[in-house]
Amino acid sequence: MKRFFTIHTNLWVGVAFVFLFSHFSLAQQSSNNWSEGNGTAQGSLLQNGGMGEDVPIVKASRSKISSTQSDPAPTTTISEINVYAKPELTMQPTSSDIDSVYGIPMNVMDTPRTVTPVNKTLMYASGVNALGGMMNPMALLTVNPTTYGSVMDFMTDAPYVLGTQAVPYVNGIELSLTNIMMGNAGLPWNWNMIESFDILEGPANAVYGQTQGSNGIVNYVTKQPYFDKFRGYVYDTTGMYENYIWGLDVGGPINDKLAYRFSYMGTESGSWWQYVHNDEQDFYAALSAKPIENYTADWYFNMEFADASPLGYSGMNRPSNELFWNGLYYTGYLPVSQINSFPPTFPNGQPIPYNQFPGAGLQPVNRRAMLIPPNAAQTGYQGMTQLIQKAHIAEGFDIVNNTLVWYTRHRAIQPAYFYDEAVMGDYEVDNRTEIRLQFDTPVGGKPGRKTHWGKQEGADQQEGLDFFHYVDTGFEWHYQRNLDYVSTNFLNIPNEFDIMNENPLLWDARLTPAWQALVAQQIEVPIPGMPGYYFEPGNGITGTTDCQYWAFAPFLQWNIQFHPKVSLLAGARATTYIVDAVTPPGTPPDQFAQFRTTSLAPLFNISPVYKPFPWMTMYFNFNWLYSTAAADMGGFAPVFSQNNMRLLDQYIEGGLKFNLFHNKLYLTAAGIRSHLEEGYVALPPVVTHMTAFQFNLNYQPNRHFWARAGFAYMRGISNFSDLPFGPPETQSYSTGYAFRHHLPLDDAGMFGFGYGPGIWPWIDFPDIVANAMVSYKFDNGFGVTISGTWMAATPSFWNYTAWIPAQDYANIQVFYSSKRWEASLYFWNFFNSHYWIPYAAAAGASPDSGSNSDWVVPGQAFWIQGTVAYKF
């Protein structure tokens, strides 16, 4: 009751404040030429962010290179102005240009890559942000079949794409302060600041650059101010299992040259899963200024505070076929005095077969049970500030400067297998200056034809050809500071605990004599000033480091349109890293290590495009770059070598795009082949390959109805031929296999010495995924959205001793929208399907896959979540 009273009191105090502020804001406007729309936006507040009656459908700052129906010369405009129209929001990806793919604003039909724009409507319809600050790991599968993720997605700042976590970008700047391969670094992601995002398959372009290797990127676009009029909304979300989220969003013009946006979200949520919670406070502000003609400045600020015990550090241990197929859990546990690591042993050093564990056997499991002690926690805060300036110098000549500063300080601990991290105040500063040029060069024809800058409006047809160019060139620099402490040495003991019959307060590695011996030997070292926290000075890829590095990168991205039907995009970038990493304060003198290097990482991309018809695009894409490994929070570890600085990332894609029935039906088909190297310390990299075929459909015949569907076949393999061991796995067989064959649990340690070198197909990764989503809205404001996903069966261990069966789940959303009120009711997992989420999806694509087979999370059972919002 106290929580309810506090939340709703704050909410309605905010409404009163906004009401008074709205009158002040409106008084600043001398006139308002924007008329009210005759209806409401497609979907509900949860589907388009409470925009009120006018829905932004295009941005004037997005420059067009071509349209989907014809191919005129490029144009550019510099004003950052939100354009509003009657609320018939199109859900077609072709509805507006995007610049996430090549840095150059382009229509999806002209873009030679598979890209999925996710607007506010689609973001809320999928439920990717339904858990507040945490990411809903399976939700995006209803949008894109290649975004199959893992438990770690609850914590990450980007979804998985084609088996690896995507590299995150914020308004076009890479968020380097994260380790996308570890996946569990950082605080819960702040969805409060996000307006929309684009999911790109394959690496980044030459303008954006990319530090770490991945099979995809995601570019987040933050909320923008309103120049047309004051508007806002206040909302409250309540769901089963103590799910409470509330927020406020307001914005409008201060005068004709300055506009603002402010957004707040509070989360105080428990969870369907045992001992999992998230308390989070998120604040976001934005200002847009147009002080003079041909110049704009956009400033963004975000701050979040979190106290959580998230799923990213836990799961249900002891996966087996009995668990997946029959809901039965293998019980039994060792006394604290006998728990050890590498592998579990008796005091005399002999391995203990699992069937000799006290109480070993089978019993029905509570699917909500998790191997996460009540004292597991993650607390901290992080924030960013970003300034984007745009100047229109002359026709065909623009300059854009983008500066991002990101800061984080937090700590986390999971005693059950003793993982902890202490991030002491890491930050990064990134600045990119772009020079954007647009011009055409005549070829042939009459003498005297000259280069023309900018777009030729209504130019007469002349003899010869005109090659149209869009060039984006410039320079980017980056500075990053990391001081991080991490412990993972006891990682492979979780299967020695019993989540059904053991006191959860005993799930603490620090209670064991084996752990205390490691402390005495200074293998585990206390973190200065943080009692109960420990670190390992030389733990390699897991990330203890005291690091700073600079990166400098000139770049060039060039689009040449030779003919209305033929164009070519090519880009190049050369990033120089200057790295200095040492072991952090508190390291024993005999364990000191240092890594200093200057390294060059080139990037190259080329993409021919052929449009035989305005409604059809054929394309080919080739990307080649060197990426780097990363420590826990995206820096470099003191035990790295030059091998970790030059990891090959190669991506090939070919496909077809169709825009049919007057922009009502959008179809894509693409074939993909990626080559990605994963770095190990002092060892050759593991080469992974992803071969995929993807098909997507988007259909919207009218403002009432839209539908999406997708299909993906994905097969990943990892080549361990050049390493002394095979795939890393803390347990090389299922618990049921160990029970039947009298084998110990957690037999393999952090590296898979139980497996030999060779080529291994990925596990915990379905090779076939299909999805669909349909939505219909009636004239009276009511509507319904239905979404569903199906995944093929997949092995959960490299030796195929357990299989996750084929899985499916479906969601239903019923919503209502009027001029002032909106409501939405979600029925998640409507049919109460028993599906499973692995700890690290595509284990072959992540060095963190050592714990993959020790963890799995049952998908959340049927639950209901409702939202009510008031718009003004």
N, C-alpha and C positions, 0 to 999 in steps of 0.2 A: 504494500500500500504506500509506503514511503517513497519507493522508487516511482510508482505511478504518479503520485502527487508532485514529486520534484520535476519529472519529465514534462508533465502537462502544464504545470505552472510556468516553467521556463518557456514552453512553446507559446502560450498565449500572451505572456509578457512580450515575447518577440513580435507577435501579431500586432499588439498595440503600438510598439515602437515603429514597426513598418508602416502602419496606418498614418502616424504622424509624419514620418519621413517622406511618405509618398506625396503628401500635400505640399511639403517643402520642395520636393523635386519637381512637381508639376508647376509650381509657381515660377520656377526658373525658365520655363519654356514660353517663348513668346507666341508660338502657334504650334499646332499639331495637324499636319496634313494627312496623317495616316488614319484611314477609316477602320472601323471595327469589321471583322470578317463575319459572314453570315454562317456561323457554325463553329465547331471546335476542331482541334487538330486531330489527325488520324491517330487513333488509339487514345491513351489516357496520359495523365501526368507522368506516370511511370514509363510511358512509351515515348514521350518527347520532351520530358524535362520541365513541364509546367510553363511553357512559353506563352500561355494565354491564348488569345484568339488569333494572333498573327504568328505564323511559323516561318522562320528563316529558311529559305530554300536555296539561296546562292549567296556567295560572298564576292563582292566586287574585287577583292584583293586577289582572287584566284584567277591567274592569267590563263587564257585559252590558247592552245596551240592549234587545235582543230576541233571540229564538232563531230558528232556521230553521223551526220547526214552529208556533210561536205567538208572540204579541207581548205579553208581560207588561210591567209597568211597569219602568223602569230600576232597577238596583241598583248599589250601589257597595261595594267592600271595599278596605281600604288595605293589608292585610298582604301583603308580598312573600314568598310561600312557594311553593316548587316542590312540586307535587303529583305523586306517582309512582303508577304502576299497572302491571299486568301488561303486558309488552312487545308489545302488538299495535298498533303505531304506525300511525295513520291518515295517509294522504297526501292527504286531501281538504282543499282550502282552507277549507272550512266547519268544520273540526274545532275551531278556537279563534278567539277574537276578536283583532282587530288594531287598533292606533290610528295607524298610519302615514298613513292617508288623511285623516282629519278631526281627529286629535288626540284624539278621543273613542273609546274602545274599542267596536268594532262587529264584528258577524259579517259575513263577506264577502257573504252573501246580502242583507244590509241596506245595503250600501255602494254608493252610486250612482257607482261608478267601476270601471274595469278595474284590478285589483290582482292581483299574482302573489306569494303568500307562498312563500318558498324556505326550507324547513327544512333541518336538517343532512343528512338523507337525500338530498334533492333536490340540495343543493349539491355533495355528493361524487359522486352518480350522474352529474351533468352534467359534472363535472370542471372547474368554473370555477376552482378553486384548485389544479389539478393541477401547475401550474408553480411552486408554492411562493409566493413573494411577488408574482410577476407574475400578472396576470389572463389567463386563457385567453380570447381575444377572441371566439371562435366558439362556446364551450361553452354559453353561455346560450341560444343559438338552439334547443337541444334542450329548453329549458324554456319559452321565450316567443318566438314568431316575430317580434316587433317589436324584439328586442334585437340586431339586426344591428349589428356594430361595425366597428372598423378597427384598423390597426396600433397606433394610439395607445392602444388599450385595454390593451395590455400594461403601460402605465405608469400608467393612470388609476386613480382610486379609486372609479369607478362605471362601469357598462356604458352603452352607448348605448341609447336608447329612442326609437323613432319618428324616427330620423335625427339625434338630437343626444345628446351625452353627458348622462346624468342628473345632477341635483344630488345630492350625497351628504349624508346625515344619519347621525349616530351617536347612537343611543338618543334620537332625536327632536330633536337640535340640528344645525342646518345647519353643515357644514364649509365655511366661506366661504373658507378659505385655499387656494384652488385656482381655476384658470381653466378652466372646463369647456369653453369654446370652443377654447382653445389645445390642451387635452387632453394635453400632454406636460410639464406642470409637476408637480413633486413626485417623491417617491421611490416605488419599488414598494409596492403596497398590502399591508398586513399582514393576511393571512387568519387568522393564528393567533388573533386575538382575537374572531373572528366566530362567533356561535352560529347565527344565521339572519338573513335579510333579506327585505324586502318591496319589490317593484318596482311602482311606481305610474305609470301613464300620465297625463300632464298635470301641471300645476304643483301646488305644495304647498298645504296648507290654511291657514286664517287663524291657527291656533295655531302652526304651525311657521314660517310665513313663507318667503320665497324672495328671495334677492338677485339672482341671475343668471337669465336666461330660459332655458327648456329645455322639451322635450316630455315630460319625465318626471323622477321623483325615485327614489332608492333609500334606504331607511332600514335601517341596520345595527343589529342587536341583538347586544350583546357577551355573552360567556359569563357565566353566573350561578353563584353559589356554591350548594352543596348543604347543606340543613338536615337531611336525613334520616339520612345516614350518610356515612362516608368512602368515596370512590371515586376511581378514576383509571385512566389507561392510559399506556403508553409505546409508541412506534411508530417504525418505520424504513421509509422509502420509497426505492427504487432503481429507476431507469429507464434506458433507452437514452440515449446521448449525454450521459453524465456527469451524470445527474439524481439528486442525493442530497438527501433531506429527512429530518429526524429530529425527534422531539419528545417532550414529556412534558406530561401534564395531570393535576392532582390537585385535590381539593377535599373539603370536608366541614365538619361543625359543630365549632366550638371549644367552645361550650356551647349551651344552648337559646336564646340570644339573639344569637349571633354565629356566622357561617359564612364560609368563605373559598373561593377558587379561584385556582390558579396554573397558568399555561400557558407553555411555552417551545417555540419552533420554530427550528431551524437549517436553513439552505439553503446548499448549496455545489454549484452546478450550472453545467455548460456548456450547450450548446444544439445542436440540429440545425442552426441557422443559424450561419454563419461569424462568428467573433469576438464572439459574444453570450454573456454569462454573468451570473450573479446569485449573489452571496454575501451572505447576510442572516442576522441574529440578531434574533429577536423575543421580547420578554418581556411577559407580561400578568398582572395580578393584580386580584382583586376581593374586596371585603368587603361583607357584608350584615349589618346590625344591626337588632335589634328591642328596644331597651333598655326601652321602656315600651309599654303597650298603646296601639294606635291610632297608632303612629309607627314608620316604618322609614327607614333610611338605607342607600343603596347607593353604594359608592365603587369606581371603576374606574381602573386605571392601565395605560398601555401605553407601551413604548419599543422602538424598532427601529433597527438600524444596518445600512446597506446599502452595498455596493460592486458596481456593476453596469455593464454596457454594453448596455443594453436595446434592443429593437427599436423603441421609440418614437422613436428618433432616426435611424432608418435604414430601408433596404429595398433592393429591387432596382430600379435605375434603367432608363430607356428602355423603358417598356411599349409593346407593339405587338401587333397581331393575330398576328404570327409568334411572339411570345413566348407569348401566351395559348393559341393553338390548336396550335402546332407545336413549342413548346419551343426556339425559336431566338432568339438574342440578337444585337442589332445592336452590332457591335464598332467600335473606333476611338476615338482620344482626341487631345486637343490637347497640345502641349508646354506645360509649366508657364508658360513666358514668354508664351503667347498666351491663357491662361485669363482670362476677364473676366466681368463681370456687367452685365446690362441693355444689350444682349445680348452674347454672346461675339463678339469682334472681332479682326481683324488689327491690328497696330500702327498702320496708317493709318486705322483706324476703320471699315472695311468689314466687314459680317457675313460669317461663314464658312459656306457651305452644308455641311450635314452630310456629304454624299457626298464632300467634299474633305478630310475628316478623315483623317489617316494611319491606314491599316488598316481603313477603313470597310467593313463587310460583315456577313454572317450566319454564325453558327456555333452548334452545340448548346450549351446553357447548363447549368451545374451549378446545380441549383435551390437549393442551400444557400448560394450566393454572395450576399454582401450588400455594399452600399456603406457599409461601416462600418470605419474603420481600426482597427488593433490598439490604438491609444492613445485611442480614444473611451472615455469613462468617465463614471460618475455615482456620486458618493460623498456620504455624509452620514448624518444621523440625525434622527429626529423622535419625538415622544411626545405623549401626552395624559393628562390627569387629569379625571375627571368625578365629580360628586357629585349624586345624586338623592335628595331628601328628600320624604317623603309623610306628611301628618298628617290624621287623621280627626277633625275638630272636632266634628261632630254629624251626626245622620242627614241624609243628603243634602247634606253640606257637607264638602268636602275641599280641602286645599291641597297643591300639588305645586311644589317648587322644583328646577330643573334647571340645573346650572352645568357648563360645559365649558371647559377650557383646552387649546389645541393649539399645539405649537411645532415648527418645522422649521428645519434649517440644512443646506444641501447645495450642491453645485455639479455642473455637468454640462458636457460639451464634446463636440461632434461636428465634427471638423475638415473633413470632406469637403464640407460646404456652409457651413461655419462658423456653426453655432449653438452658443452657450454661454449659460449662466445661472449666476449666483452669488447664492444666497439667504443673506443674512448673519445670519439669526436671526429669522425672522418668527414672530409669534404672534398668537393671537386669544383673547379672553375673551368668553364668552356666558353670560348669566344670564336665565332665564325663570321667572316665578312665575305659576302657574295657580290660579285659584279655580274649583273644579268644583262645580256645584250641580245637584241632581236633585229635582224636585218635580212634583206634578200640580195642575192648576187645574180646578175643576169649572165646567161651563157648563150652565146650565139645571137642571132637576130641582127638588127641594124647597128651600124657603128654608133658609138656615143652613149650606149646604155650604161648606166652607172648603178653602183650599190645604193640601195635605198634603206634607210634606218626606220625601224618601226613597221607598222602595218600600212599597206597601201589600200585605203578604203575605196572600193569601186574602181580600181585601176583597170584600164582597157587592156584587152588581150593584145599581146604583141608577139612578133615573130621571136623565135628562140624560147629558151627556158628561163625560169626564175627559181633558183634554189633558196628556200626559206630556212633561216637558221635561228635557233634559240641556244644561246651559250650561257652557261652558269659556271663561272670560274672565281677562284678566290683563295683564301687562306684560313686555316683553323688552327688554334692552339688550345692545349688542355693541360691543366695542372691538377694533380690529385695527391691527397695526403691520407695515409692509412696508419692507424695504430690499433692493431687488433690482436686479441688473445683468443685462442681456440684450443679445445681439447676434444679429441676423438679416439684416443688410444684404446678405450675400453668398449669400442663400438660393437663388438661381436659377442655380447653376453645376453641380449634380450630374451632369447629362447630358453634361458635358464629360469625365467620367472613364469608363474602361472597366473593369468589374469582372472581366473574364475574362482580360485580357492586359496589365494594368498593375500595377506595384508598389504595393501598398496603402499603403505609407508615403508615397507621393506624393499620396495623397488628402487634402491639407491645404491649405486656402485660404491659410494664412499664408505659404506658400512662393511665392505668385504676386506679380509686380510690381504687379498691380492692387490686391491687398490692401494691400501695403506703401504704395502711394500713398494709400489711404484712411486709413491710420494717420498718414501724414505730414500729411494735410489735417485731422486730428482729427475725421474722420467716425467712425472707430473709435478709441476711447479706452481705454488700459489700465486695468483694474480695479485700484484701489489695493491693494497687498499681495498680488496674485495674478498672478505672471508667466505670460504666455501666454494670459491671459484678457482679453477686450475687451468694451466695451459701447458702445451708441449712446444718447446722452442723450435724444433726442426720438423714439424709435421707436414711439410710439403704443400701439396695442392689444397689441403684443408685450411691453411691460411694464417697461422700466426706470423705477424710481420710488423715491422716499423718501417714504412715505405713512403717514399715520395717519388713522383715521376712527372716528367714533362713529355708532351707529344706535340709535334709540329707537322702540319700537313697542307701542302698546296694541292689543289684539285681542279679538275676541268670536266664538265659534263656538256656534251654537244648533241643537239638534235638537228639533223639536216633532212628537210623534206625535198626530195628531188623531183617529185611529181605528186599530184593529188592522191596517187595510189601507193607511192613508195616513199619510205623514210628510213633513216638509220640513226640510232642512238649509240653513242660511244662515250665512255668516261674513263678517267684515270686519276689516281690519287697515290701519293707517296707519303706515308706517315713515319716520322722518325721518333723513336722512343728513347728517352734518356732516363735510366732507372737507377735508383740507389735504395736498396732494401737491406735491412739488418734485423737481427733478432731484437725484440723489444726490451725495455727496462724490466729487470727482474730475472733475466736469463742468467743461469750460472755461467761463470767465465769459460768453463771448458766446453760449453755448448754454443758459444758465439758463432754466428755465420753471417756472411754478407754476400750480396749479389749486386754487382754494378755492371751496367752494359749500355751501349748505344747501339740501337738496332733499327733497321729500315724494313718497313712492311709495305710493299706495293699493293695496289688494287687496280683491276681493269675490268670493264664491262662493255659488251657490244651487243646490239639488238637490231636486226633488220625487221621491218614491218611492211607487210603488203596488204592493201585493202582493195581487193578486186571489185567490191561493191561497198557503198556507204554503210550497209548493214552487216558487213562481214570483215573480220580482221584475221590475218594469218601472221604468226610471228615466231621468231626464234630468239633465245636469249642465252648468253654465255657470260658467267661471272667467274673471276679468278682473283683470289686475294690471299695474303698471309694474315692470319689472326694470331692472338696470343692466348696463353693460359692465364688463369687468374687465381689469386688467393681468395680467402673467404669473402671479403667485401670488395673484390674487384681490383685490388692492387697486385703487387708481385711479391712472392715469398723469398726470403733470404737464401733458401736452398735451391731456387730455380737455376736452370742453366740456359744456354743459348737455344737449346732444343725447344724450350717453352715459349720462345719469342717468334718463331716462324713456323706456324702450323697452317698447312694448306687447306683452304676452303674453296672448293670448286663446285659450281652449280650450273646445270644445263636444263633448259626448259623449252619446249615447243608446244604451240597450242593454237586453238581456234576460238574466236569470239563471235557471237551473233547477237544483233540487236534488231528484233523483229516486231511486226505488228505495231508500228508507230511508237516505238519505245515502250512497249508493254511486256515484251518477253525478251529476257536476256539469258543467253546460254553460253557456257564456256566448257571447253574440254582441253586438258593439258597433260602432257607426259613430262616427268621430272626425273633427273638423275643427279644426286649430290655426292660429293666426296668431301668428307670432313675428318680432320685429324684431331684426336684427343690426346692432350699432353700428360705424360707421367714424368716424375722427377728422376733425372739421371737415367732415363730409359727412352728407347725410341717411341714415337707416338703410336697410338692405335688408330688405324684407318677404318672409318665407318663409311658405308655406302647406303644411300636410300634411293630405291627405285619406286616411283609412284605414278599412278594414273588417277586423275581427278575429273569429276564432272559436276557442274553446278547449274542450277536453274533458278531464275527469279521471274515471277509473273505478277503483274498488277494491271488488270484490265480497266479498273475504275478506282475511285477514291474509297470505295467500301471494302474492297477485297485485295489482299496480297498473299503470295505464297512463295516459299523457298524449298528447294530440295537439293541434296548433294549425295555424292557417292565417291569413295576413295579406296583405292587398292594401294597399300603401302607395304613394302618389304625392306627391312633394314638388316644389314649384316655388319659384323665387326671382325677385323682381321688382326689377330694376335700372333701372327706368324713370326714377327720380329722380336717378340718378348719372351722371357723365360717361363711365363705362365699363361694360362688362359684367362677367361673372363673372371673378374673379381666378384666374389660372392661370399658372404660370411657363413652361409650354410649351403652346401652344394647339392642338397636333395631336400625333399619335403619332410616334415616331421613324421608323417605317416610312413614314409619309406624308412626313416631311421627306426621307428618303432618295430616295423616288421623285420628289419635286418640287423637289429641289435647294434646300431651305430650311435656315436655321440652326436649331440646337437652342436651347432656353431663350429663346425669342424674345420673350416677353411681359413679362418682368420680374415683380415681385411682384404687380402689378395687371394685370388682363386687358385691356390696351389693344387687343389683337387682336379683342376681342368688343365689340359695340355694346350700348347700353342696351336693355332689353326684359325679357320674361318668359322664364325659362329653366328647363326641368325639371332636377331633380337628376341628377347622374351618380354613378357608382360606388356605386349604391344600388339593389338589386333591388326591383322593385315587387311581386313575389310571393315569399313564403317559406312553406314548410310544414315541420312537424317532427313527430316522434313518439318516444315512449320507453315501453318496457314492461319490467317487472321481475317475476321469479318467484322465490320462495324455498321450498325443500323443508323438510320437517320435520327432516331430518338436519343442517340448518344451511347447506347449499350453496344457491347461488342464482346468477342471471344477470340482467343488465340490458343491454338493447340500445337504442341511441338513434340517430337519423338526422335529417338536415336536407337540404332541397332548396331551391335559390334560382334564380330566373329570371336570364336573361342581362341584362347592364347595360352601357351605354356607359361608357368610362373617360375620354373627353374631351368637352368641351362641343359640339364639332362632329362627334361620333360617328365619328371616324377609327379608333377601336379599341374592341372590345367584349370584356368578360369573359364567357365563355360561361356557360350554365347550369351550376350546380355542385351537387354532392352529396357528403356524407361520412357515415360511420357509425362508431360506437364500440361496443365490447362490453366489459362488465365481468363477470368471474366472481368470486364472493366466497364466503367461508365464515365462519360465526360460531358460537362455542360459549361456554360460561360464562366461560372465561378467555382464549381465543385468538380472534383474528380475522385473516383474510387476504383480500387482494383483488388481482386481476390485471386490469389494464386493457389493452385492445388499441385504441389510438387510431388513427383513420383506417384502419379494419380493411381496407378494399378499396384502400388506397393511392391515393385519388383525388387528382387534380391540381387543387386549388382555389386561389383567389387572394384575398388580403385587401388592400383599398386602404389608402392612407396615411390619408386622412381621409374616412371614409364620409359620404355625403350632403354632398358638397362645397358645395352651395348653402346649407347650414345652418351654415357655420363660416367666419369670417374667415381661419382658418388654411388654407383650401382652396387658397391660392396655390401650395402645393407638392404638391397632390393628384396631379396627373398625372405628376409626376416619380418617384413612388414606388409600389411595389406589393410585397407580400411573398407568396411562394409558401407555401401552407399546409403545415404540417409533415407529412412523409411518415409512413407506418406506423411506429409505435413502441410499445414495451411498457413498462409501468410496474407494479411490484408493491409491495405494502405488507404488512408483518406487524406485528401489535400484540398486546400482552399487557395484559389488564384485571385490575384488582384492586380 
